[in-house]
Amino acid sequence: MTYVGVYDGQLEVRVDKKTPGAIEREKTKQGKPTGESIFVKYYRSLEGRIIDIKKDTKKMPDGAEFTSLKIFIDDIGDKYVLNFPYDSDPTRIFYKIMENIDFNSTVEFSVSKSKNQKGKEVTSLFIKQNGANLKQRYTREYQYAPGEEKKPEWKQMTYKGKEVWDNTEEMQFFEKILAEKIIPKLRAKVQAAPVGQGSMVDDDSWIPSAEPPERDDEGDTPF
């Protein structure tokens, strides 16, 4: 199993320092440098067929909890786990796209980093299928069908004397769709569907297997 994360707007895999093409970078924790070095490889995209999706919460050695969205991908027998911090832009974008995915066909994941209108750095997720980027649902322009449940808006609240925005209801809305629509579809169709061709794309055109790293490194999307 190969574990793929997101760091600095790129798909990243931790590797042994002797791996050809490995790059050394400083490890971070909660967005802050730790002084430790790790070795990684970066990839432009990951392609394969989605076979499972899970919300996963793990307790770290220091007692902190780390919650992530894990997307399990099959590339002709090679297994990958694409891992996003749960309260992050890539997770919310995936949730907005997932109802438009054909889970019997391969998809291609890629990410990028840019600045929004307020100058804040954001990480964008793109999912391509049959040569075209899939569109997000529940945007401002989205037209709800008659009787369709509407996505809750973020709520402003006071936390420790500061005004913050809370998206708990929005994430619960997406989790309900995942549990009621997407997971049953995966269980019923994906196992019976032929596995399509996919790949990790970089200069070497292959990716080594790796053990799951400790998830104390939250990459470029701390939460």
N, C-alpha and C positions, 0 to 999 in steps of 0.2 A: 504494500500500500504506500502510495506517495502522497505526502501532505503538502498542499499548496496554499500559501497565504498571500496577503496583499501588503506591500510595504512601499511607501513613497510613490504610489500610483503605478506599481508594477506587480505582476504575478511573481511570487518568490518561493523558492524551495531551499531549505537548509541542507547543506551537503558537507561532506568531509573536506578538509582543506586541500587534500590531494586530488580532488575531483577536477578534471580538465575544465577550465573556464570559471572556476570558483572565484568569487569576489569576497574580500574581507570587509565587514562593516561592524560598527559598534552596536552592541545589543542595547535595547531600550526597555524600560519598564514604566508603564503609565505615561508614555511619551517623553521620558527623561533618560539620558544616557547613563549606563551602568558602569562603563569602563571596561566591560568584557567584550571580547571579539567573537564573532561567529562568521561562518563562511556560507555563502548563498550563491544561487544562480537565478537569473531573471529570465522571464519568458514573455513573449509578445502575446501569446494566446494559449488556451487550453481547449481542446475539442474532444468530444465524446458524447455518450448517451447518458442522461441522468437516470440513475436507478434508485436513488433514495434521497430524502431531505430530512434533516433533523435539527431541532433546537437542542443545544447541548450546554450544560452548565457544569463546570469543574471547580473544585476548591483547590487553590494553590497552597504550597507549603507554608506561606505566611498567613494563611487563613482567608485571604481575599478570594472572591468568586469571580470566575471569568465565564461569560455566556457567549456562545457563538452560534452561527448558522452554518451547518455542515451540509455540503452538497456532494453526494457520492456519484462518481462518474466512471463509466466503463469504456475503455478504449480497446476493443478486441481482446479482452481478457486482462489488460493492464488496468489496475484500479487506482483512482485518485480521490482525494478528499479536498474539495475547495472550501476553505475556512474563512468566514467573515466575522469580525466582531459584531455582536448582535445589534447594538444600538449604533449602526453606522450607515453611511450612504449606500454602499453596495448591497447591504441586506434589504434596505427599504426599496431600492430599485429592483432587486430580484423579485421581491414580493409583488411589485406593481406589474412585472412582466410575466410572472409564472403562469397565469391563466391563458396566455397567448402562446405557450410552448407546446409543440407536438412532442410528447414524451416517447414516441416510437421512433423518432429520428434524432440524429446527432445535432448538437448545438456547439457553438464556438463562443467561449468566454474571453473577454479582454477588459482591461481597466485603463484609466488614464487619470491624471491629476491636473486640476486647473483652479482658477480663482473665480468665485462667483461675483455678483454685482457689488457685494459689500467688501470684496477684497479677501474673503476667507478662502483658504485652500479646501477643496472638496475632491473626493475620489468618485469618479463615475464608473459605472459598470455597463458594458455592452454585451448583448447576447445576440448572436447571429445564427440564423437558420435558413437553409436553402438560399444562401447568398445575400440575405437581406437582414438588417438589424430589426429585431422585434420591437414593437412599440409598447410603451407603458400604458397601463390603464389607470384610471382614477386621477388623471391630470386635471388642471383647471378646465380644459376644453372637453373632457370626457363626457359623453352623453349617456346617462344612466337609462337602462331599459325600464319599462313600467314595472313597478314592484321590486326593483333591485335595491338591496340594502346599500345605503350610502356610507362611504368611508368617513369616519369621525375626523374632525379637525383637531389640530393640536390645541391644548388649553394653556393659557397663561396662569401661573400660580406663584405664590410667594414661598420660597424655600430658604431658610436661614437668613431671612431679611432681604433676600434678593429675588427679583422677578425672573422666573425661568419659564421655559415652554415644556409642557409635558405631552408626550406622544403615546402614553400607555394604552389608551383606547384604540388608537390607530393600529398599534402592533397586535392587540388582541383581535381586531378585525381581520388582519392578515393571517394570524394563527388559525382562526376559525376557517378561513378559506382553505388554508393548507391542509387542515385536518379533515374537512368535509368534502373537498373537491379534488385536491391534488394527490394526496397520499392514496386514497382509494383508486385513483386512476393509475398510479404507479404500480400498486399491488396487482391490479387486474390486467394491465396491458404490457408493462415494461418487461416482465419476466418472460412473456411469450414472444416478444418482438425480436427480430434478428438484430444482433449487435452491429452497429455501423462503424465505419472507420473513423478514427480520431487521432489527435496527436497533440503533444506539447511542441510549440514552435519556437526554436531559437537557432543559433548558428550551428549547433551540433545536431539538431533535429531529433533529439531523444532526451529522456530524463531518467535519472537513476532513482531507485526506490530509497526511501528514507524512513526512519522511525519518527513518530510524532514528536515535535519539540515541546518543551514546556511552554504553555501559553501565557507566560508572564510578559511577553513582548507583544504589545498591542499595536505595533506598527504605526502607520500614519493616521489611524482613526481611533484615537483614545476615547474612552467613554467612562 
